[in-house]
Amino acid sequence: MLIKRGARSSMDRTLPCGGRGCTFDSCRAHNMNLNTPIEQLPRIGPIYRKKLRKLGIKTVQDLLFHFPHRYEDFSNVLQISKVKAGQSCSIQGKILEIENIKTWKRKMFITQALIGDETGAIKAIWFNQPYLTNVLKKQDLVCLAGKALADQRGFYLSNPAYEKISEYSLRGTVGYIRNSNLTHTGRLIPVYPETEKLSSRWLRNILKPLLLEFRDKIPETLPERIIKENGLLPIKQAIWQIHFPDSWVMAKKSQERFSFEELFSISLWALKERMRLAQERAFAVPMNLDLIRRFVKSLPFKLTDAQKKSAWVILKDLEKPRPMNRLLEGEVGSGKTVVATIAALNIVKAGHQVALMAPTEILAKQHFKTVWELLKNFNVNVGLLTGKNDRYYSKKLKNQGIEISRKKLLEKTLEGAIDILIGTHALIQDQVKFGGLALVILDEQHRFGVEQRAKLCQSTSNIEHRTIPHLLSMTATPIPRTLALTLYGDLDLSLIDELPKGRKKIITKIIAPADREKTYDFIKKEARKGRQAFIICPRIEEEGKLEVKAVKAEYEKLSKEIFPELKVAMLHGKLSTQEKEKIMHDFKNKKIDILVSTSVVEVGVDIPSATVMVIEGAERFGLAQLYQFRGRVGRSRHQSYCFLFTDSPTKKTHQRLKALITCENGFKLAEKDLQIRGPGDFSGTRQWGIPDLIMGSLKNIRLVEKTRQAAKEILEEDPRLTSYPYLREKLGRFPAKIHLE
C-alpha cells in the first residue's frame, strides 16, 4: 500500500512541547503567530535559542526566512538493484540488519545496516554515530540518501542521510513515498549555512512543521501588479518552495521571487529615505570662491581634475537648503581627505561646525594631523576626541597641540569654539553636543551603522533651527555598481578615479612557495635603500592544525632567522592603544624596517617610505581587502611592490589573485570580485545583513535596475504606501536590518 497523499512521517508530525505526545496541531492553543518569540516554540530549548539568536533569529518569521544557501539533489530514487558505484541517489526499503562495530585499531565505531527492497539489498555504513542503533531498528522502513561506494568493504552507501517512512509497496512495481512528504531524502534537500553548530537536519525538522502551520498566515508584501508583471511566485507558494522545492525549476523560481522582493524593498527604502531628506532643512552654505582659491594655492601639490570636479559638486550641494547625502568614493591615495577638507573649510568660514568620524583611533589621529596641517594658516580650531585622547589645535598656537580635559573640550564644542571635531565612535556619546553642526563627514562609512550615523547627525543643539547636518561619506573600498545602486541608493555618488601625478603603478606579483627566499632577498635590498616593508598575516596566533601564517610566530621567525640585521616589529589588535600608537609612530619615523601585522593596517595608515607589501595567505582575503592592503604602499614617488604569497594550487585562487594584477582600478576589481567569488563571499558583504541569496542577485544589473524602477513607480502612485500596509511595516524594520558597520 502506498503512503497516502499529504501524510507526514512520525518525525515531522510529533512536536513535543511540554506534555507527552503533544503534536504541532495541539500547539495552536498557544496562539502562536509570526511574531512569536522562538522561546515559545516547541523543541527549541535554551541552547538552541541562544544559537539562533546569534544568527539574528528571534521570532517565527525570522526562522521561516532563514533560507538555504544550496540544495543536495537526492531526488533520484532508485531500486536497490539499479544503484551504481559513484552515484548519488536515494533508496527505500526495510532494515534487515543493523549493528555497531568498534574498530580497536582506529578507536572508532562503525554502524552497519543492511537495507532490502524486492530487487535486492545494499549495505549502509555510518562512522562514529553509534546512537543510530537507538534510532533505527530492524524491520523499520527507511529512505536513505547518499553516495554509493565500492572498496574493500564491498558495495555500500557511505554516511547516508536517513529518515523513517510510514509505508511503501513491496509488491510488483516498487511504489515510492512521494517526495513532498520526505524531509531529508528522496528529493531536493535544503542545506542551510550551518553556523553556530545548527545542523541542516535540525533546521529541516524545525522548519517543516512551522511552514505547514504558518505558510498561509504569511502576508503578501509585494503589490499584485508587480507579481504579475514580473512572473513571480506568490509568497505562500514561494516560502514553501524555497525550503522544500518540488524541482530545480521551482527552487529557482522561489529564489527569483525573494531576490526580487529583497532588492525591491531595499530600493524602496533607499528612495523613501531620499524623499524624506528632501523634506528636511539644512544650513544653506554659499560657496566662498576666494577662500577656496586661497586654500588650493596653499597646497604643496596640484589637485587632480577628479578632485576638483568632486569638490565642486559637493560645494554646490552645500548651497542647497536640504541636506546633502553624498558618497565620495575614491582610489586608495586619491586624495579624498583634501576634498573633504575643502568642504569643511567652506562650512567653518560660514560660521558653522564640522564633525569627522573615523572607524579607528589610528585613522582618527591621522585625519587630525592631516586636517590641521592643511588648515593651519586659516585660523581654524581642530579638536580630537577618541576613547582616550582629547586635544585640540588652537588658532593662537598654530604649531602646537594643547591637551585639555574631556569636559573642557565638550564645553568648547557646545560653545562652537571647536570648528572641526575629529574622532571615533566617541563622537556619538550622549554628552557630545555641537553648537552649530552643519556637516558630518564619515570615513569608511560602511563601518558605521544607520543608527550611529543618525545619532551623530542629531547631536547638534540647533533644535530651534530645525536643521540637520549635511552628510558626506567617504570610502576607499571599491564598490560594484550594483551594490552602490542597491545599498547606497539614498546617496548621491562622486568618484575620484584619478591618482595624483607622479605616482607609479604598484608592481604586483603572485609568489609561489619556491620563490619565497628570492622575495626575502629583495626586501633586504629595499631596506638597504632606506625603504620599509609590511608583512600581513591572516591571524594573530597559530590555531590548531590550520596551516595559516600567524603574526606572533612569523614575527619570531622573521626577526631571528630571516632578517636578524633589520628592525622588525609586530602589530595586532590585541595590543593596547598606547602600544599600537608607539609602533606606528616608530614605523613612520623609520625606526622600524619591517612591520609584521594583521589587517589592522588595512585602512588609513600612511607611510610614504614603505615600498613593499607582502601578504601571507593571500587567498584568505577578499580582493577588495587585498586592494586596501596594497594601497598602504606606493604613496610616494618610489617604485613600490606587492607580493601575494599563497600555497593554494587551486585555479580559482590564481584567477582571483590575477584579477588584482590585471584590473586597471578598484572599481573594475570590485566587479570582478563579485563575479568570481559569487554570493556571500564578496569582501564585506556578509556584514550588510542581507542573505547570500540576495547578494548573488547583485551580479544581475538588469534585475537591480528593474527592481529600482518598480520601487519608483510604486512611490509615485502611493508615496506613503497607504495601500500596502504589510510592505510599509516591512520597510519600518529596515534600519535595524540593513546595518552597514
VENFEN-V722653 format. One record per residue. N is the residue number from 1. RES is the residue in one small letter. PSI is psi as a letter, one per 40 degrees, with the letter a starting at -180 (none if undefined). D_LAST is the distance of its C-alpha to the last C-alpha in Angstrom with 2 decimals. Layout:
{{N/RES/PSI/D_LAST} {N/RES/PSI/D_LAST}}
This chain:
{{1/m/h/57.47} {2/l/i/54.10} {3/i/i/51.24} {4/k/i/51.15} {5/r/h/48.53} {6/g/e/45.65} {7/a/i/46.50} {8/r/i/43.77} {9/s/i/43.95} {10/s/d/44.46} {11/m/d/41.07} {12/d/d/39.38} {13/r/d/41.74} {14/t/h/41.68} {15/l/g/38.78} {16/p/h/40.02} {17/c/f/38.46} {18/g/d/40.58} {19/g/i/44.08} {20/r/i/45.80} {21/g/e/45.88} {22/c/h/43.46} {23/t/i/42.34} {24/f/d/39.32} {25/d/d/41.75} {26/s/e/42.89} {27/c/e/39.30} {28/r/d/39.45} {29/a/e/41.18} {30/h/e/37.86} {31/n/f/36.82} {32/m/i/33.52} {33/n/a/31.37} {34/l/d/28.02} {35/n/e/26.33} {36/t/h/28.19} {37/p/i/26.06} {38/i/d/26.30} {39/e/d/28.18} {40/q/e/31.11} {41/l/i/31.33} {42/p/i/34.22} {43/r/e/33.78} {44/i/g/30.30} {45/g/a/30.96} {46/p/d/28.84} {47/i/d/27.71} {48/y/d/26.48} {49/r/d/24.91} {50/k/d/22.74} {51/k/d/21.78} {52/l/d/21.07} {53/r/d/18.92} {54/k/d/16.70} {55/l/e/16.20} {56/g/e/15.44} {57/i/h/19.11} {58/k/d/20.74} {59/t/i/23.43} {60/v/d/26.04} {61/q/d/24.18} {62/d/d/21.00} {63/l/d/23.42} {64/l/d/25.35} {65/f/e/22.34} {66/h/g/21.26} {67/f/i/22.75} {68/p/i/24.49} {69/h/e/23.20} {70/r/i/26.80} {71/y/i/30.42} {72/e/h/33.36} {73/d/g/36.57} {74/f/f/39.25} {75/s/e/41.07} {76/n/g/44.01} {77/v/h/46.32} {78/l/i/49.46} {79/q/i/52.81} {80/i/d/52.93} {81/s/e/55.74} {82/k/e/53.58} {83/v/h/50.65} {84/k/i/50.45} {85/a/h/48.94} {86/g/e/45.47} {87/q/h/44.83} {88/s/h/41.94} {89/c/i/43.48} {90/s/i/44.19} {91/i/i/47.55} {92/q/h/49.06} {93/g/a/51.93} {94/k/i/53.42} {95/i/h/52.75} {96/l/d/56.14} {97/e/i/55.24} {98/i/h/52.25} {99/e/i/52.15} {100/n/h/50.14} {101/i/h/51.31} {102/k/h/50.28} {103/t/h/50.42} {104/w/d/51.45} {105/k/d/50.81} {106/r/e/47.08} {107/k/f/46.84} {108/m/i/45.13} {109/f/i/46.04} {110/i/h/46.82} {111/t/h/47.18} {112/q/h/49.68} {113/a/i/50.74} {114/l/h/53.24} {115/i/h/52.43} {116/g/i/55.22} {117/d/a/55.87} {118/e/e/59.19} {119/t/e/58.69} {120/g/a/57.95} {121/a/i/55.78} {122/i/i/52.80} {123/k/i/51.27} {124/a/h/47.68} {125/i/h/46.25} {126/w/i/43.20} {127/f/h/42.23} {128/n/f/41.46} {129/q/f/41.28} {130/p/d/44.55} {131/y/e/43.45} {132/l/d/44.11} {133/t/e/47.82} {134/n/d/47.04} {135/v/d/45.12} {136/l/h/47.34} {137/k/i/51.10} {138/k/h/54.21} {139/q/e/55.19} {140/d/i/51.64} {141/l/h/50.76} {142/v/i/47.48} {143/c/h/45.33} {144/l/i/43.86} {145/a/h/41.46} {146/g/a/40.80} {147/k/h/42.21} {148/a/h/45.93} {149/l/i/46.97} {150/a/h/50.35} {151/d/a/51.06} {152/q/e/53.43} {153/r/e/52.50} {154/g/a/53.80} {155/f/h/52.10} {156/y/i/49.22} {157/l/h/45.81} {158/s/h/43.20} {159/n/f/40.78} {160/p/i/40.99} {161/a/i/38.90} {162/y/i/41.31} {163/e/i/42.08} {164/k/i/45.29} {165/i/i/46.91} {166/s/d/49.59} {167/e/i/52.31} {168/y/i/53.13} {169/s/h/56.43} {170/l/e/58.47} {171/r/i/61.31} {172/g/b/61.99} {173/t/h/58.88} {174/v/h/55.90} {175/g/h/53.87} {176/y/i/50.20} {177/i/i/47.90} {178/r/h/45.87} {179/n/d/42.38} {180/s/e/40.88} {181/n/e/42.09} {182/l/i/40.63} {183/t/d/37.19} {184/h/e/36.79} {185/t/i/39.56} {186/g/f/41.71} {187/r/a/39.02} {188/l/h/35.59} {189/i/h/33.54} {190/p/h/29.81} {191/v/h/27.70} {192/y/i/24.32} {193/p/h/21.40} {194/e/g/23.15} {195/t/i/20.42} {196/e/f/21.24} {197/k/f/24.92} {198/l/h/25.29} {199/s/i/27.91} {200/s/d/28.38} {201/r/d/31.88} {202/w/d/30.76} {203/l/d/28.30} {204/r/d/31.11} {205/n/d/33.52} {206/i/d/31.25} {207/l/d/30.13} {208/k/d/33.56} {209/p/d/35.33} {210/l/d/32.36} {211/l/d/32.47} {212/l/d/36.24} {213/e/d/35.92} {214/f/e/33.04} {215/r/d/32.91} {216/d/e/35.42} {217/k/e/33.47} {218/i/h/30.26} {219/p/i/30.39} {220/e/h/30.24} {221/t/d/27.30} {222/l/h/28.33} {223/p/i/31.28} {224/e/d/34.48} {225/r/d/35.20} {226/i/d/31.98} {227/i/d/32.74} {228/k/d/36.26} {229/e/d/35.52} {230/n/e/33.04} {231/g/f/34.98} {232/l/i/32.27} {233/l/i/33.01} {234/p/i/33.09} {235/i/d/30.37} {236/k/d/32.94} {237/q/d/34.10} {238/a/d/30.77} {239/i/d/29.22} {240/w/d/32.22} {241/q/d/32.46} {242/i/d/28.90} {243/h/d/29.51} {244/f/g/33.24} {245/p/i/34.28} {246/d/d/38.01} {247/s/i/37.66} {248/w/d/35.41} {249/v/d/36.05} {250/m/d/34.79} {251/a/d/31.72} {252/k/d/30.85} {253/k/d/31.70} {254/s/d/29.49} {255/q/d/26.51} {256/e/d/27.34} {257/r/d/27.48} {258/f/d/24.03} {259/s/d/22.48} {260/f/d/24.21} {261/e/d/23.29} {262/e/d/19.53} {263/l/d/19.49} {264/f/d/21.97} {265/s/d/19.98} {266/i/d/16.79} {267/s/d/19.21} {268/l/d/20.99} {269/w/d/18.03} {270/a/d/17.06} {271/l/d/20.76} {272/k/d/21.28} {273/e/d/18.56} {274/r/d/20.47} {275/m/d/23.70} {276/r/d/22.57} {277/l/d/21.58} {278/a/d/24.95} {279/q/e/26.65} {280/e/i/25.05} {281/r/i/26.74} {282/a/i/25.61} {283/f/h/27.78} {284/a/h/29.66} {285/v/h/29.98} {286/p/i/32.79} {287/m/h/32.49} {288/n/g/34.62} {289/l/d/35.98} {290/d/d/38.24} {291/l/d/35.45} {292/i/d/33.20} {293/r/d/36.23} {294/r/d/36.96} {295/f/d/33.43} {296/v/d/33.49} {297/k/d/36.96} {298/s/e/35.80} {299/l/i/33.32} {300/p/e/34.68} {301/f/i/33.58} {302/k/h/33.81} {303/l/i/30.93} {304/t/i/30.45} {305/d/d/31.23} {306/a/d/27.62} {307/q/d/26.56} {308/k/d/29.43} {309/k/d/28.60} {310/s/d/24.92} {311/a/d/26.05} {312/w/d/28.77} {313/v/d/26.60} {314/i/d/24.19} {315/l/d/27.26} {316/k/d/28.80} {317/d/d/25.74} {318/l/e/26.06} {319/e/e/29.68} {320/k/i/28.87} {321/p/e/28.94} {322/r/i/25.83} {323/p/h/22.25} {324/m/i/21.04} {325/n/g/17.70} {326/r/i/17.54} {327/l/h/15.39} {328/l/h/17.18} {329/e/h/16.77} {330/g/i/19.00} {331/e/i/20.33} {332/v/h/19.73} {333/g/e/22.37} {334/s/e/23.16} {335/g/f/23.13} {336/k/d/20.22} {337/t/d/20.56} {338/v/d/24.22} {339/v/d/23.54} {340/a/d/21.12} {341/t/d/23.83} {342/i/d/26.45} {343/a/d/24.65} {344/a/d/24.16} {345/l/d/27.86} {346/n/d/29.03} {347/i/d/27.21} {348/v/d/28.52} {349/k/e/32.06} {350/a/e/32.09} {351/g/e/31.72} {352/h/i/28.06} {353/q/i/25.05} {354/v/h/21.81} {355/a/h/18.53} {356/l/h/16.44} {357/m/h/13.14} {358/a/i/11.94} {359/p/d/9.34} {360/t/i/12.44} {361/e/d/15.93} {362/i/d/17.67} {363/l/d/16.09} {364/a/d/16.67} {365/k/d/20.25} {366/q/d/20.76} {367/h/d/19.87} {368/f/d/22.17} {369/k/d/25.01} {370/t/d/24.59} {371/v/d/24.52} {372/w/d/27.44} {373/e/d/29.39} {374/l/d/29.03} {375/l/e/30.05} {376/k/e/32.52} {377/n/e/35.47} {378/f/f/34.19} {379/n/f/34.51} {380/v/h/30.86} {381/n/h/29.50} {382/v/h/26.17} {383/g/i/24.51} {384/l/h/22.04} {385/l/h/20.20} {386/t/a/18.19} {387/g/d/18.49} {388/k/e/21.95} {389/n/h/23.22} {390/d/h/24.45} {391/r/i/26.71} {392/y/i/27.66} {393/y/h/29.96} {394/s/i/32.85} {395/k/e/34.89} {396/k/d/37.90} {397/l/g/36.87} {398/k/d/35.53} {399/n/f/35.11} {400/q/h/34.24} {401/g/h/31.16} {402/i/h/32.12} {403/e/h/30.66} {404/i/i/30.68} {405/s/i/29.68} {406/r/d/26.40} {407/k/d/28.61} {408/k/d/30.40} {409/l/d/27.28} {410/l/d/25.95} {411/e/d/29.44} {412/k/d/29.66} {413/t/d/26.33} {414/l/d/27.63} {415/e/e/30.95} {416/g/e/29.42} {417/a/d/30.83} {418/i/h/27.54} {419/d/d/26.97} {420/i/h/23.62} {421/l/h/21.33} {422/i/h/18.82} {423/g/a/16.45} {424/t/a/13.28} {425/h/e/11.71} {426/a/d/15.48} {427/l/d/15.86} {428/i/e/14.57} {429/q/i/17.15} {430/d/d/19.81} {431/q/e/22.55} {432/v/h/21.13} {433/k/i/23.05} {434/f/i/24.08} {435/g/d/27.57} {436/g/g/26.81} {437/l/h/23.22} {438/a/e/23.45} {439/l/h/20.58} {440/v/h/16.90} {441/i/h/15.57} {442/l/h/11.92} {443/d/h/11.78} {444/e/g/9.26} {445/q/d/7.70} {446/h/e/5.21} {447/r/e/3.45} {448/f/h/4.25} {449/g/i/4.94} {450/v/d/8.37} {451/e/d/10.27} {452/q/d/9.32} {453/r/d/10.39} {454/a/d/13.31} {455/k/d/14.37} {456/l/d/14.72} {457/c/d/16.64} {458/q/e/18.87} {459/s/e/19.74} {460/t/i/22.87} {461/s/e/26.31} {462/n/f/27.63} {463/i/d/27.86} {464/e/d/31.42} {465/h/e/30.42} {466/r/f/27.99} {467/t/i/25.75} {468/i/i/22.02} {469/p/i/20.71} {470/h/i/20.19} {471/l/h/16.66} {472/l/h/16.34} {473/s/i/13.12} {474/m/i/13.69} {475/t/i/12.60} {476/a/e/14.82} {477/t/h/13.11} {478/p/h/15.81} {479/i/h/14.95} {480/p/i/17.70} {481/r/d/19.55} {482/t/d/19.00} {483/l/d/15.21} {484/a/d/15.49} {485/l/d/18.15} {486/t/d/16.39} {487/l/d/12.73} {488/y/f/13.46} {489/g/d/16.80} {490/d/e/16.72} {491/l/i/16.47} {492/d/i/19.49} {493/l/h/19.14} {494/s/h/20.92} {495/l/h/21.45} {496/i/g/22.86} {497/d/f/24.46} {498/e/h/27.06} {499/l/i/27.23} {500/p/i/29.53} {501/k/i/33.14} {502/g/e/34.45} {503/r/h/31.39} {504/k/i/32.57} {505/k/h/30.90} {506/i/h/29.46} {507/i/h/31.71} {508/t/h/29.72} {509/k/i/31.55} {510/i/h/31.07} {511/i/h/33.00} {512/a/i/34.91} {513/p/d/35.87} {514/a/d/39.39} {515/d/e/38.29} {516/r/d/36.28} {517/e/d/39.23} {518/k/d/39.76} {519/t/d/36.17} {520/y/d/36.71} {521/d/d/39.93} {522/f/d/38.19} {523/i/d/35.68} {524/k/d/38.76} {525/k/d/40.35} {526/e/d/37.32} {527/a/d/37.28} {528/r/d/40.98} {529/k/e/40.16} {530/g/e/37.84} {531/r/i/34.65} {532/q/i/31.68} {533/a/i/29.52} {534/f/i/26.14} {535/i/h/26.21} {536/i/h/22.89} {537/c/i/22.98} {538/p/d/20.61} {539/r/i/21.30} {540/i/d/22.38} {541/e/i/25.35} {542/e/i/27.47} {543/e/h/26.91} {544/g/b/29.81} {545/k/e/31.42} {546/l/h/28.42} {547/e/g/29.70} {548/v/h/26.56} {549/k/h/26.91} {550/a/i/25.69} {551/v/d/25.41} {552/k/d/27.97} {553/a/d/30.59} {554/e/d/30.19} {555/y/d/30.56} {556/e/d/33.77} {557/k/d/35.14} {558/l/d/34.42} {559/s/d/35.62} {560/k/d/38.76} {561/e/d/39.81} {562/i/d/38.42} {563/f/f/38.07} {564/p/d/40.25} {565/e/e/41.44} {566/l/i/37.99} {567/k/h/35.59} {568/v/h/32.60} {569/a/i/29.65} {570/m/h/26.72} {571/l/h/23.08} {572/h/i/20.36} {573/g/e/17.66} {574/k/e/20.30} {575/l/i/22.36} {576/s/i/22.56} {577/t/d/21.21} {578/q/d/24.85} {579/e/d/25.51} {580/k/d/22.60} {581/e/d/23.70} {582/k/d/27.29} {583/i/d/26.66} {584/m/d/24.74} {585/h/d/27.46} {586/d/d/30.19} {587/f/d/28.68} {588/k/d/28.49} {589/n/e/32.06} {590/k/f/33.32} {591/k/e/34.23} {592/i/h/32.30} {593/d/d/33.17} {594/i/h/30.66} {595/l/h/27.21} {596/v/h/26.18} {597/s/i/22.44} {598/t/a/19.42} {599/s/e/16.31} {600/v/e/15.70} {601/v/e/17.60} {602/e/d/15.40} {603/v/h/14.26} {604/g/e/16.70} {605/v/h/19.76} {606/d/h/22.94} {607/i/g/26.13} {608/p/d/28.80} {609/s/e/31.32} {610/a/h/29.08} {611/t/e/30.49} {612/v/h/29.71} {613/m/h/26.48} {614/v/h/27.19} {615/i/h/24.61} {616/e/i/25.87} {617/g/f/25.06} {618/a/d/23.64} {619/e/e/23.59} {620/r/e/20.84} {621/f/i/18.22} {622/g/i/16.95} {623/l/d/18.82} {624/a/d/16.00} {625/q/d/15.31} {626/l/d/19.10} {627/y/d/19.30} {628/q/d/17.06} {629/f/d/19.32} {630/r/d/22.36} {631/g/e/21.36} {632/r/e/21.95} {633/v/i/25.64} {634/g/f/27.84} {635/r/f/27.17} {636/s/a/30.91} {637/r/e/34.11} {638/h/i/34.66} {639/q/h/34.29} {640/s/i/31.23} {641/y/i/30.60} {642/c/h/27.90} {643/f/h/29.24} {644/l/h/27.51} {645/f/h/29.03} {646/t/h/29.13} {647/d/e/31.55} {648/s/h/30.50} {649/p/e/33.42} {650/t/i/31.71} {651/k/d/32.12} {652/k/d/28.52} {653/t/d/27.30} {654/h/d/29.73} {655/q/d/28.94} {656/r/d/25.24} {657/l/d/26.09} {658/k/d/28.88} {659/a/d/26.53} {660/l/d/24.96} {661/i/d/28.55} {662/t/d/29.78} {663/c/h/27.03} {664/e/d/27.86} {665/n/i/24.39} {666/g/d/20.69} {667/f/d/20.67} {668/k/d/23.41} {669/l/d/21.85} {670/a/d/18.67} {671/e/d/21.11} {672/k/d/23.06} {673/d/d/20.21} {674/l/d/19.39} {675/q/d/23.16} {676/i/d/23.99} {677/r/d/21.38} {678/g/a/21.23} {679/p/h/19.13} {680/g/e/16.13} {681/d/e/16.67} {682/f/h/15.32} {683/s/h/13.05} {684/g/e/9.38} {685/t/d/10.39} {686/r/d/10.46} {687/q/e/6.74} {688/w/e/7.59} {689/g/f/9.78} {690/i/h/12.81} {691/p/i/15.92} {692/d/d/17.29} {693/l/d/20.23} {694/i/d/18.40} {695/m/d/16.64} {696/g/d/20.23} {697/s/e/21.39} {698/l/e/19.32} {699/k/e/22.10} {700/n/g/24.48} {701/i/d/24.39} {702/r/d/27.33} {703/l/d/25.62} {704/v/d/22.59} {705/e/d/25.12} {706/k/d/27.29} {707/t/d/24.70} {708/r/d/23.69} {709/q/d/27.41} {710/a/d/28.00} {711/a/d/25.31} {712/k/d/27.03} {713/e/d/30.40} {714/i/d/29.46} {715/l/d/28.09} {716/e/d/31.22} {717/e/d/33.52} {718/d/g/31.65} {719/p/d/28.98} {720/r/e/28.55} {721/l/f/28.65} {722/t/d/31.61} {723/s/e/33.13} {724/y/g/30.06} {725/p/d/29.19} {726/y/d/27.31} {727/l/d/25.15} {728/r/d/24.53} {729/e/d/23.64} {730/k/d/21.13} {731/l/d/19.39} {732/g/d/19.34} {733/r/e/16.99} {734/f/d/14.44} {735/p/d/12.23} {736/a/d/11.68} {737/k/d/11.47} {738/i/g/9.40} {739/h/h/5.88} {740/l/e/3.76} {741/e/none/0.00}}
